Amino acid sequence: MSKYKQDILEYLMIHKDDYVSGQKLAEQFNVSRTAIWKAIEVLKTQGYSVESIKNKGYRITSVPDHWDSDLLSYVLADSIFQKQFVYEEVTSTQTIAHELLMEIDKPLLVLSEIQTAGKGRFKRPWASKRDTGLWMSLVLHPNISYQQIATFNLFISIAIAEAIKNVTHLEPKIKWPNDVYINDKKVCGFLTEINGDSDGVHTIICGIGININHTIEDFDATIRDTATSLKLESKTDTDRYLFIKTLIDSIEHYYEAFLTQPFKEIKNIYKSYSMIWDRTLRYTEGNKQIYGKAIDLKDDGVLVVLDDTGERHHFISADIEV
């Protein structure tokens, strides 16, 4: 029945502007009309609104708010991430991704409604509320040098910012190296982990968290002044399926660019999204902490910061306080 459900769902989505008769569906999939009816009932129980009119047929009028593996498969049919794993609840999508890559050597995607132990950079906790955000990990197999991986986050942060802009028409900004903000509040964070050997980097595990349809009450009181969501900024709900489709398309585009061209080719695009220029901010890297202004971004992704004494500091990765 699950197989019928996925096939029928895809067929109805392709023909979503038309009614499709039960007889047509039965002939299409070589099953009985009773089997079609049962599959339609399964769709309804899973949150799909299916209109049924006698002598006309079935038509999907709305899809569920929650992540459904069959609908995701349809939405991402052309993606390189054909190995998709959708969960109701996990400790962390990064943890699951690390486990799966031991058995799967192709690009894969891990998505969950809830993370009970989501993590960000520096192992900081990441709140992951049900039905509101996008909590996802992507696994890629680039076979590149350790030197080249240094700019991966810069390419991906552009991809995320552009996806947000294209879907919501908001003006997202990047806080180097891998946070995305809107109106000086954090809407997205991601972390990148790698596996490799003496020959180079063979696997990238990129965990992404984006606040999509959060209300202010969805955030813990301790972060309400510093966090935001696409809904809070745009004053409207965002279709999470439209968003993930747009995001994956954008990530694939910039991942291909990452593999085939140096960062300097898109550095000006990155700079146009950056929120740190001409602002005195605190930069922390390990035991080093300074206040200064970012004045340059090197072709290898290294950030140059000028402190108030005129000394230049070079950062490969730093925690920046806005």
Secondary structure, 3 states (H helix, E strand, C coil): CHHHHHHHHHHHHHCCCCCECHHHHHHHHCCCHHHHHHHHHHHHHCCCEEEEECCCEEEEEECCCCCCHHHHHHHCCCCCCCEEEEEEEECCHHHHHHHHCCCCCCCEEEEEEEECCCECHHHCECCCCCCCEEEEEEEECCCECHHHHCCHHHHHHHHHHHHHHHHHCCCCEEECCCEEEECCEEEEEEEEEEEEECCEEEEEEEEEEEECCCCHHHCCHHHCCCECCHHHHHCCCCCHHHHHHHHHHHHHHHHHHHHHCCHHHCHHHHHHHECCECCEEEEEECCEEEEEEEEEECCCCCEEEEECCCCEEEECCCEEEC
